[in-house]
Amino acid sequence: MSDITKKSNKKLYRLWALPLLALGVRFFVEAIHDGSVRSVLFCISAFLIGAYAFRHNLFDSSPEAFDPKHIGPRWVAVLVIAAVLLFSAGIIKLLA
């Protein structure tokens, strides 16, 4: 019985990616409508973070979950790019 619940709960962490992907769609529509660079940067970063959240369990707090070998260098690069895009979008918002 516990094996069945473990298997069914194993993929539920992917549901946390849906709000991030929906936020990316919202900023994508706003970027098309307004043509603002800030919305494009937010859109791309939300899609990247949503893709990471869809692939990895965000609630896994074990030491191996934070190991770059476990995550993979490509996903670390995706998170770094998303953070840079969010930071630059925030700077654009402050300067505008």
N, C-alpha and C positions, 0 to 999 in steps of 0.2 A: 504494500500500500504506500509506503513512504517513497519507494522508487517511482511510482506514478506521479506523486506530487512534486518530487524533485525534477522530473522531466518536464512537467507542465509549467513549473515556475522558472525553469532555466532560461527561457527566452522572453519572459515578461519585462526584463530590463530594457528591451528594445522599444517599449512604449514611450520611454522618456525622450526618444529622438523625435517623436511626432510633433511636440510643441516647437522644438527648434527648427524643424523643417517647415512647419506652418509659418513661423516667424520669418524664415527665409523667403517663402512665397509672398508674404505680405510686403516685405521690403523690395522684392523683385517687381511686384505690381506697382509699388510706389516709384521705383526707379524708372520703369517704363513710362509712367504717367508724368512724372516731374523731370526726369533726366538728371537727377542730382547724383553727384559722385558719392556722397555720404551714403545714400540708400544702396547704391551698387556695392560699396564696401561692406555694409552691414549684411546685405543679401548673401554675398559670397562667403563671408565669415560664418553666418548662421547655417548655410548649407554644409560647410566643412565641419563645423562642430556637431551638427546633426548627423552627418555621416560617421563621425567618430563615435558618437553616442549610440548609433545603431549597431556598430561593430563591437564595441567594448562595454563591459558592465561598469557603469559609473559608481555603483554601490559596493564594488569589490575593494575592500580596504586591506587586503592581505599584502605583505611586502612584495610578493612577486607581481602584483598588479601594477606596481609603480616602477618595476624594472624595465629599462629601455629595451632589453633583449626580449622581454615578454610582449611589450607593446609593438615594437618594431620601429626601425628608424624612419620609415615612410610616414607612419602615423604621428610620430613625434614632430616630423617636419610639417605635417598637416596642421597640427595644433599650434606650432610656432607661426605659421603663415596666417592662421585664423586670428591669433592674438595680435599680430602686427597689423592686420586689416582693421580689427576692432579699435586698436589704439589710434591708427591714422584717421579712422572715421570720427573718433572722439575729438581729435585735434582739429579736423575740418569743421566740426560743429562748433567748437569753441572760437575758432577764428572767423567764422562767418556771422 
